[in-house]
Amino acid sequence: MQITSRFTVAIHTMLCIAHYEGKKKMTSAALAGSTGADATIIRRLLGQLQTAGYVKVNAGVGGAHLIKPLKDITLLDLFRAVDAETRNLFRFYENPDCVCPVGNNIHSVLDGHLCEVQQAMYNKMQEINLQTLYEEIEPLLSKDGENLSS
């Protein structure tokens, strides 16, 4: 499968921004510290999230802020915002042996099923919004305290 870590880092980033909204500035450095990703990756993700209309990024050290409610952003929305170039999640070797009966027919048998699997994943991602995830993580956040360094 070709889903990159950008997707899960984007989810982490959005939940972090939501949690610290009004408490701390969510700069790329602060978000990099929380996610474990490099700050340049975070800046690129924030740009993609801003282009998609989910966050507003203030220049310099102004930080990122949500501009769309978590309940209105699904996992599929985020996936499309940061992994847009991912068209087919499943890959084949480029040149199966056309002389081999399996190699010659593998696409005709498998492609449709893999498309169904991918669509089922997208359907499930559409059902889960960030508000649901935030509500699941919120009780855990109060146990851990506030220790994000910025």
Backbone as CSV, one residue per row, in Angstrom:
resi,resn,N_x,N_y,N_z,CA_x,CA_y,CA_z,C_x,C_y,C_z
1,MET,0.844,-1.182,0.000,0.000,0.000,0.000,0.880,1.233,0.000
2,GLN,0.359,2.305,-0.513,1.149,3.500,-0.697,0.688,4.676,0.153
3,ILE,0.093,4.449,1.270,-0.304,5.553,2.133,0.930,5.999,2.900
4,THR,1.230,7.276,2.791,2.423,7.807,3.440,2.110,8.214,4.875
5,SER,3.155,8.526,5.614,2.972,8.985,6.991,2.397,10.398,7.041
6,ARG,2.364,11.110,5.909,1.774,12.453,5.902,0.351,12.425,6.423
7,PHE,-0.378,11.374,6.111,-1.775,11.266,6.528,-1.898,11.241,8.048
8,THR,-1.175,10.352,8.708,-1.290,10.262,10.164,-0.667,11.477,10.849
9,VAL,0.377,12.036,10.263,0.967,13.254,10.826,-0.025,14.410,10.690
10,ALA,-0.786,14.456,9.609,-1.800,15.497,9.438,-2.901,15.371,10.491
11,ILE,-3.329,14.151,10.769,-4.334,13.932,11.815,-3.783,14.406,13.152
12,HIS,-2.578,13.980,13.483,-1.918,14.366,14.731,-1.838,15.893,14.816
13,THR,-1.424,16.513,13.739,-1.281,17.968,13.696,-2.614,18.665,13.959
14,MET,-3.657,18.220,13.311,-4.972,18.841,13.481,-5.483,18.692,14.917
15,LEU,-5.285,17.509,15.504,-5.736,17.303,16.882,-4.919,18.145,17.852
16,CYS,-3.645,18.307,17.565,-2.770,19.127,18.403,-3.192,20.600,18.333
17,ILE,-3.458,21.076,17.137,-3.912,22.458,16.979,-5.210,22.665,17.752
18,ALA,-6.127,21.722,17.639,-7.404,21.832,18.343,-7.192,21.854,19.857
19,HIS,-6.335,20.987,20.344,-6.115,20.893,21.788,-5.479,22.156,22.365
20,TYR,-4.534,22.726,21.664,-3.797,23.870,22.195,-4.366,25.221,21.758
21,GLU,-5.451,25.212,20.987,-6.051,26.466,20.515,-6.342,27.388,21.703
22,GLY,-5.819,28.593,21.635,-6.024,29.569,22.700,-5.107,29.391,23.899
23,LYS,-4.318,28.314,23.922,-3.416,28.046,25.052,-1.962,28.284,24.676
24,LYS,-1.577,27.789,23.512,-0.198,27.896,23.036,-0.206,28.093,21.533
25,LYS,0.813,28.758,21.041,0.948,28.922,19.596,1.396,27.599,18.992
26,MET,0.699,27.192,17.973,1.048,25.955,17.297,1.896,26.267,16.075
27,THR,3.174,26.477,16.340,4.141,26.733,15.288,4.590,25.404,14.685
28,SER,5.287,25.483,13.574,5.806,24.257,12.968,6.795,23.580,13.911
29,ALA,7.539,24.370,14.671,8.485,23.776,15.622,7.760,23.022,16.728
30,ALA,6.701,23.616,17.262,5.930,22.949,18.326,5.271,21.685,17.794
31,LEU,4.704,21.771,16.594,4.049,20.605,16.007,5.059,19.525,15.641
32,ALA,6.246,19.938,15.196,7.301,18.967,14.905,7.695,18.231,16.177
33,GLY,7.773,18.962,17.287,8.112,18.330,18.556,7.083,17.294,18.967
34,SER,5.816,17.611,18.768,4.760,16.678,19.154,4.688,15.470,18.237
35,THR,4.810,15.707,16.928,4.633,14.614,15.968,5.888,13.773,15.770
36,GLY,7.044,14.385,16.041,8.304,13.701,15.770,8.745,13.863,14.318
37,ALA,8.002,14.643,13.548,8.354,14.901,12.152,9.225,16.153,12.080
38,ASP,9.966,16.276,11.025,10.798,17.459,10.807,9.906,18.678,10.584
39,ALA,10.353,19.835,11.054,9.573,21.067,10.932,9.275,21.425,9.476
40,THR,10.180,21.092,8.560,9.912,21.388,7.150,8.762,20.540,6.618
41,ILE,8.646,19.321,7.085,7.510,18.465,6.710,6.224,19.054,7.264
42,ILE,6.275,19.523,8.503,5.099,20.129,9.125,4.679,21.382,8.358
43,ARG,5.635,22.210,7.976,5.301,23.417,7.211,4.627,23.058,5.882
44,ARG,5.129,22.026,5.228,4.520,21.581,3.972,3.097,21.074,4.228
45,LEU,2.922,20.290,5.278,1.582,19.789,5.625,0.643,20.938,5.950
46,LEU,1.122,21.900,6.735,0.277,23.041,7.084,-0.140,23.807,5.834
47,GLY,0.760,23.912,4.881,0.415,24.552,3.617,-0.691,23.800,2.898
48,GLN,-0.594,22.477,2.879,-1.624,21.663,2.237,-2.952,21.790,2.983
49,LEU,-2.890,21.797,4.313,-4.107,21.909,5.115,-4.733,23.292,4.957
50,GLN,-3.897,24.297,4.788,-4.411,25.650,4.560,-5.063,25.738,3.183
51,THR,-4.413,25.177,2.180,-4.976,25.164,0.825,-6.332,24.457,0.803
52,ALA,-6.461,23.404,1.611,-7.715,22.647,1.673,-8.790,23.377,2.483
53,GLY,-8.397,24.454,3.190,-9.375,25.234,3.936,-9.636,24.763,5.356
54,TYR,-8.703,24.040,5.938,-8.892,23.516,7.292,-8.186,24.335,8.360
55,VAL,-7.086,24.978,7.996,-6.332,25.780,8.953,-5.953,27.117,8.318
56,LYS,-5.626,28.064,9.183,-5.033,29.336,8.772,-3.665,29.375,9.428
57,VAL,-2.651,29.630,8.630,-1.292,29.693,9.146,-0.851,31.144,9.112
58,ASN,-0.509,31.683,10.272,-0.014,33.046,10.356,1.486,33.037,10.134
59,ALA,1.955,33.936,9.304,3.376,33.986,8.945,4.255,34.152,10.182
60,GLY,5.492,33.692,10.041,6.454,33.794,11.148,6.118,32.808,12.241
61,VAL,6.091,33.304,13.466,5.800,32.417,14.596,4.369,32.609,15.091
62,GLY,3.489,33.035,14.186,2.092,33.274,14.570,1.320,32.008,14.861
63,GLY,1.749,30.905,14.288,1.099,29.630,14.553,-0.058,29.326,13.624
64,ALA,-0.579,28.129,13.775,-1.693,27.639,12.967,-2.956,27.584,13.814
65,HIS,-4.084,27.854,13.163,-5.381,27.856,13.835,-6.390,27.140,12.958
66,LEU,-7.316,26.438,13.592,-8.389,25.782,12.845,-9.335,26.832,12.292
67,ILE,-9.780,26.642,11.069,-10.801,27.529,10.515,-12.055,26.745,10.110
68,LYS,-12.004,25.455,10.288,-13.162,24.616,10.008,-13.359,23.715,11.225
69,PRO,-14.588,23.533,11.683,-14.812,22.681,12.855,-14.356,21.239,12.612
70,LEU,-13.835,20.623,13.656,-13.370,19.235,13.562,-14.471,18.301,13.077
71,LYS,-15.692,18.574,13.458,-16.808,17.694,13.070,-17.050,17.712,11.563
72,ASP,-16.543,18.756,10.894,-16.748,18.883,9.452,-15.553,18.406,8.626
73,ILE,-14.585,17.772,9.275,-13.398,17.267,8.573,-13.301,15.770,8.812
74,THR,-13.385,15.002,7.750,-13.291,13.552,7.872,-11.863,13.084,7.599
75,LEU,-11.605,11.841,7.949,-10.312,11.264,7.620,-10.079,11.271,6.116
76,LEU,-11.127,11.044,5.353,-10.984,11.066,3.900,-10.614,12.468,3.410
77,ASP,-11.208,13.491,4.020,-10.850,14.868,3.658,-9.356,15.102,3.856
78,LEU,-8.834,14.709,5.019,-7.413,14.905,5.300,-6.548,14.072,4.367
79,PHE,-6.948,12.846,4.142,-6.199,11.978,3.236,-6.078,12.628,1.864
80,ARG,-7.174,13.134,1.366,-7.162,13.774,0.045,-6.340,15.064,0.053
81,ALA,-6.330,15.757,1.176,-5.585,17.020,1.265,-4.079,16.799,1.251
82,VAL,-3.608,15.728,1.877,-2.153,15.560,2.017,-1.576,14.411,1.205
83,ASP,-2.395,13.520,0.732,-1.916,12.398,-0.085,-2.641,12.369,-1.423
84,ALA,-2.872,13.537,-1.977,-3.682,13.655,-3.188,-3.104,12.886,-4.373
85,GLU,-1.785,12.747,-4.431,-1.202,12.059,-5.582,-1.361,10.541,-5.488
86,THR,-1.822,10.033,-4.368,-2.033,8.600,-4.212,-3.336,8.224,-4.904
87,ARG,-3.230,7.616,-6.038,-4.417,7.204,-6.793,-4.758,5.738,-6.502
88,ASN,-3.793,4.876,-6.720,-4.005,3.457,-6.471,-3.161,3.045,-5.275
89,LEU,-3.813,2.499,-4.285,-3.103,2.118,-3.077,-2.287,0.850,-3.257
90,PHE,-2.673,0.044,-4.211,-2.000,-1.234,-4.425,-1.164,-1.158,-5.696
91,ARG,0.012,-1.722,-5.618,0.911,-1.705,-6.772,1.228,-3.122,-7.208
92,PHE,1.504,-3.244,-8.479,1.981,-4.489,-9.069,3.404,-4.259,-9.545
93,TYR,4.104,-5.323,-9.824,5.344,-5.180,-10.563,4.975,-4.638,-11.927
94,GLU,5.848,-3.848,-12.479,5.546,-3.151,-13.730,5.317,-4.092,-14.910
95,ASN,6.048,-5.194,-14.972,5.986,-6.048,-16.159,5.762,-7.513,-15.803
96,PRO,4.518,-7.900,-15.482,4.302,-9.330,-15.245,4.532,-10.104,-16.545
97,ASP,4.942,-11.321,-16.400,5.248,-12.164,-17.561,3.958,-12.506,-18.302
98,CYS,3.818,-11.980,-19.499,2.616,-12.221,-20.299,2.551,-13.642,-20.863
99,VAL,3.673,-14.353,-20.869,3.681,-15.742,-21.320,3.119,-16.647,-20.229
100,CYS,3.365,-16.285,-18.980,2.817,-17.047,-17.844,1.308,-16.805,-17.781
101,PRO,0.510,-17.844,-17.668,-0.941,-17.657,-17.628,-1.393,-16.806,-16.432
102,VAL,-0.703,-16.938,-15.301,-1.058,-16.117,-14.132,-0.668,-14.664,-14.386
103,GLY,0.575,-14.452,-14.821,1.043,-13.098,-15.109,0.196,-12.398,-16.157
104,ASN,-0.258,-13.139,-17.147,-1.054,-12.579,-18.220,-2.466,-12.192,-17.770
105,ASN,-2.959,-12.820,-16.722,-4.355,-12.613,-16.314,-4.533,-11.990,-14.931
106,ILE,-3.446,-11.727,-14.231,-3.563,-11.261,-12.853,-4.357,-9.955,-12.748
107,HIS,-4.128,-9.030,-13.654,-4.844,-7.754,-13.586,-6.345,-7.930,-13.796
108,SER,-6.735,-8.766,-14.736,-8.163,-8.944,-15.006,-8.892,-9.568,-13.824
109,VAL,-8.170,-10.341,-13.017,-8.786,-10.979,-11.854,-8.717,-10.078,-10.621
110,LEU,-7.607,-9.424,-10.407,-7.347,-8.745,-9.136,-7.717,-7.268,-9.121
111,ASP,-7.605,-6.572,-10.225,-7.813,-5.118,-10.236,-9.172,-4.700,-9.671
112,GLY,-10.223,-5.341,-10.098,-11.570,-4.989,-9.624,-11.725,-5.176,-8.127
113,HIS,-11.191,-6.273,-7.613,-11.274,-6.523,-6.171,-10.499,-5.476,-5.384
114,LEU,-9.332,-5.122,-5.872,-8.527,-4.123,-5.165,-9.196,-2.750,-5.206
115,CYS,-9.869,-2.434,-6.287,-10.634,-1.183,-6.352,-11.762,-1.192,-5.315
116,GLU,-12.406,-2.332,-5.150,-13.464,-2.455,-4.139,-12.907,-2.280,-2.729
117,VAL,-11.757,-2.865,-2.477,-11.118,-2.728,-1.166,-10.769,-1.260,-0.902
118,GLN,-10.200,-0.611,-1.893,-9.837,0.795,-1.749,-11.083,1.640,-1.505
119,GLN,-12.148,1.395,-2.230,-13.384,2.164,-2.049,-13.984,1.922,-0.667
120,ALA,-13.916,0.683,-0.181,-14.412,0.384,1.167,-13.620,1.173,2.213
121,MET,-12.316,1.279,2.007,-11.490,2.057,2.924,-11.911,3.523,2.877
122,TYR,-12.108,4.070,1.687,-12.531,5.462,1.556,-13.889,5.686,2.222
123,ASN,-14.809,4.745,2.046,-16.125,4.863,2.671,-16.001,4.912,4.190
124,LYS,-15.163,4.065,4.754,-14.968,4.059,6.205,-14.301,5.353,6.675
125,MET,-13.329,5.830,5.915,-12.653,7.087,6.263,-13.637,8.257,6.247
126,GLN,-14.608,8.200,5.351,-15.615,9.256,5.266,-16.523,9.275,6.488
127,GLU,-16.667,8.156,7.163,-17.533,8.050,8.342,-16.887,8.612,9.611
128,ILE,-15.583,8.750,9.635,-14.878,9.159,10.849,-14.434,10.613,10.715
129,ASN,-14.916,11.460,11.638,-14.487,12.850,11.599,-13.499,13.136,12.735
130,LEU,-12.832,14.269,12.623,-11.804,14.598,13.615,-12.393,14.887,14.988
131,GLN,-13.643,15.333,15.038,-14.278,15.558,16.343,-14.384,14.247,17.112
132,THR,-14.727,13.180,16.429,-14.808,11.862,17.067,-13.447,11.470,17.635
133,LEU,-12.400,11.664,16.848,-11.054,11.334,17.331,-10.657,12.217,18.517
134,TYR,-10.999,13.500,18.442,-10.658,14.403,19.537,-11.377,13.984,20.815
135,GLU,-12.624,13.597,20.697,-13.380,13.139,21.869,-12.786,11.852,22.446
136,GLU,-12.203,11.027,21.600,-11.567,9.801,22.085,-10.237,10.092,22.783
137,ILE,-9.509,11.093,22.291,-8.190,11.366,22.867,-8.255,12.342,24.046
138,GLU,-9.298,13.143,24.103,-9.395,14.188,25.125,-9.245,13.673,26.555
139,PRO,-9.899,12.588,26.949,-9.709,12.098,28.325,-8.258,11.702,28.623
140,LEU,-7.561,11.255,27.613,-6.163,10.863,27.788,-5.257,12.079,27.936
141,LEU,-5.633,13.177,27.313,-4.822,14.390,27.359,-4.751,14.969,28.756
142,SER,-5.858,14.949,29.477,-5.849,15.519,30.820,-5.010,14.690,31.780
143,LYS,-4.864,13.400,31.506,-4.013,12.544,32.348,-2.541,12.845,32.156
144,ASP,-2.163,13.195,30.932,-0.750,13.418,30.611,-0.265,14.807,30.951
145,GLY,-1.166,15.758,31.160,-0.750,17.113,31.484,-0.305,17.886,30.253
146,GLU,0.125,19.095,30.481,0.544,19.994,29.407,2.058,20.069,29.405
147,ASN,2.711,19.376,28.500,4.167,19.416,28.474,4.728,19.658,27.085
148,LEU,3.931,20.231,26.198,4.420,20.508,24.846,5.403,21.656,24.917
149,SER,6.601,21.413,24.434,7.585,22.486,24.395,7.429,23.250,23.102
150,SER,7.534,24.554,23.185,7.391,25.366,21.971,8.503,26.377,21.876
